[in-house]
C-alpha cells in the first residue's frame, strides 16, 4: 500500500471494497489514518491484463487516487481531546453507478465522494451516533443506514445537498429510461 516502494506503512487498512460494475477493476481501501485517508487502487485480473508480467512479478496494485476527510473532533466539552481514528471502524460503500462512494463508521456523518473530482462532495447528517452499516437499494435509489443510535434511516437521493451527486443520479436515471428500463422510486 505504500506508493513510495519501501516497507513503511503508517496506517492500517480497515475495509476493502471492489467496484460494483466492472468485475472489481478498482478497490477502495479505507484506513485508520488520522486524515481519513481512503485509497483507490486499480486491480489486475483476466479482464484487464495491462502490464500483466510486471504485476505478476511484484504482486502490487496501482494507486490511482487518495481521498481525505477534514479533521473530525470528537469532543464532549472544551477539556476533552479529540478521539483518534485508530479507535474507529471506517467503511466504504460504492454507489451502484461506480461514480461515487460513501464513507461511514467514523462518526454520525455519512460522507459522499466523487471519483470524477476526487473530492468530498457531500456530508449527510441524521444519525445521533456512529453509523454502523450501510446498503444501497439500486432499484429504488435509496441509501439505507443504521447506527449505534439504534436507528435505521432511509435516504432518498433528493435529500443530498451536493448538486454534483444529484445531477449524476439524474443523468443515470435518464440513461436508464432511454434504454427502456424502469425504476420504482419511493419518495
C-alpha positions in Angstrom: 0.0 0.0 0.0 3.0 2.3 0.1 3.4 4.2 -3.2 7.0 5.0 -2.2 8.0 1.4 -2.8 9.5 0.9 0.7 8.2 -1.2 3.5 6.9 1.6 5.8 3.1 2.0 6.1 1.9 4.3 8.8 -1.8 3.2 8.7 -3.9 0.1 8.8 -6.3 -1.0 6.1 -9.7 -1.2 7.7 -12.0 -2.1 4.8 -11.6 -3.2 1.2 -14.5 -2.9 -1.3 -14.4 -3.8 -5.0 -16.1 -1.6 -7.6 -19.6 -2.7 -8.5 -20.0 -2.9 -12.2 -16.6 -3.7 -13.9 -15.6 -7.0 -12.3 -13.8 -5.4 -9.4 -11.4 -3.4 -11.6 -11.0 -0.9 -8.7 -10.6 -1.3 -5.0 -11.4 1.3 -2.3 -9.5 0.8 0.9 -10.5 2.8 4.0 -7.8 3.3 6.6 -7.4 4.3 10.2 -5.1 7.2 9.1 -5.8 10.4 11.1 -6.6 12.3 7.8 -9.4 9.9 7.0 -7.4 8.6 4.0 -9.2 6.3 1.5 -7.1 4.9 -1.3 -8.4 4.0 -4.8 -6.4 1.1 -6.4 -6.6 -0.5 -9.8 -6.6 -4.3 -9.7 -5.4 -6.6 -12.4 -7.4 -9.7 -13.5 -8.1 -11.6 -16.7 -10.4 -8.7 -17.9 -7.8 -6.0 -17.5 -4.3 -7.5 -18.0 -2.3 -4.3 -18.6 1.3 -4.8 -17.6 0.4 -8.4 -16.6 4.0 -9.6 -16.4 5.2 -6.7 -14.3 2.3 -7.1 -11.8 2.8 -10.8 -11.5 6.5 -10.1 -10.7 5.8 -7.8 -7.7 2.1 -8.6 -6.9 1.2 -5.0 -6.3 -1.7 -2.8 -7.1 -1.6 0.6 -8.7 -2.6 3.6 -6.5 -4.8 5.9 -8.6 -6.1 8.4 -6.0 -6.3 9.3 -2.4 -9.3 10.8 -0.7 -9.1 12.7 2.5 -11.6 13.9 5.1 -11.4 17.0 7.2 -10.4 16.6 10.8 -13.3 15.5 12.9 -13.1 16.4 16.5 -14.8 14.0 19.0 -15.3 16.3 22.0 -17.9 16.5 24.7 -16.6 19.6 26.3 -13.8 22.1 26.0 -11.4 20.0 28.1 -11.8 16.8 26.0 -9.2 15.8 23.5 -10.1 14.5 20.1 -10.6 10.8 19.7 -8.1 9.1 17.4 -9.3 7.5 14.2 -7.3 4.4 15.3 -10.3 3.6 17.5 -12.9 3.9 14.8 -14.1 1.4 12.2 -14.2 3.2 8.8 -16.1 1.6 5.9 -16.9 2.5 2.3 -19.8 1.7 0.0 -19.8 2.2 -3.7 -22.7 3.8 -5.4 -24.0 1.3 -8.0 -23.0 3.7 -10.8 -19.4 3.5 -9.7 -19.1 7.3 -9.9 -19.5 8.0 -6.2 -18.8 6.3 -2.9 -19.9 6.7 0.7 -17.7 6.6 3.7 -19.0 5.9 7.2 -18.1 4.4 10.6 -16.0 7.2 12.0 -18.9 9.3 13.4 -22.5 10.1 12.8 -21.9 11.7 9.4 -22.1 9.9 6.0 -19.6 11.4 3.6 -20.1 11.3 -0.2 -17.0 11.4 -2.5 -16.9 11.9 -6.3 -14.5 9.7 -8.3 -14.5 12.3 -11.1 -13.4 15.3 -8.9 -11.6 13.1 -6.3 -13.2 15.2 -3.6 -15.6 15.1 -0.7 -18.8 16.5 -2.3 -21.4 16.0 0.5 -22.0 15.2 4.1 -25.2 13.6 5.1 -26.3 14.2 8.7 -29.1 12.5 10.5 -27.8 9.9 12.9 -27.0 10.8 16.5 -24.2 8.3 17.0 -21.7 6.4 14.8 -23.1 5.0 11.6 -22.5 1.2 11.7 -23.9 -0.2 8.4 -25.0 0.9 5.0 -26.7 -0.5 1.9 -27.8 1.0 -1.4 -31.1 -0.1 -3.0 -30.4 0.5 -6.6 -34.0 -0.4 -7.7 -35.5 2.4 -5.7 -32.5 4.8 -5.4 -32.4 4.6 -1.6 -29.5 4.7 0.8 -30.3 2.8 3.9 -28.1 3.2 7.1 -28.1 2.0 10.6 -26.1 3.3 13.6 -25.3 3.0 17.3 -28.2 5.5 17.8 -30.5 2.4 17.4 -32.0 3.9 14.2 -32.4 2.7 10.7 -32.6 5.6 8.2 -33.8 5.6 4.6 -32.4 8.4 2.4 -33.7 9.4 -1.0 -31.3 10.9 -3.5 -33.1 14.3 -3.3 -32.0 14.5 0.4 -28.4 15.0 -0.6 -27.2 18.6 -0.9 -24.5 18.0 -3.5 -25.5 19.3 -6.9 -22.9 17.0 -8.5 -24.4 13.9 -6.8 -28.0 14.8 -7.7 -27.0 15.6 -11.3 -25.1 12.4 -11.6 -28.0 10.4 -10.3 -30.5 12.2 -12.6 -28.2 11.6 -15.6 -28.0 7.9 -14.7 -31.8 7.7 -14.4 -32.3 9.4 -17.8 -29.9 7.0 -19.4 -31.8 4.0 -17.9 -35.1 5.4 -19.1 -33.7 5.8 -22.7 -32.6 2.2 -22.5 -36.1 1.2 -21.6 -35.6 0.0 -18.0 -37.8 1.4 -15.3 -37.1 2.0 -11.7 -39.5 2.3 -8.8 -38.5 5.2 -6.7 -40.0 5.7 -3.2 -40.1 9.3 -2.3 
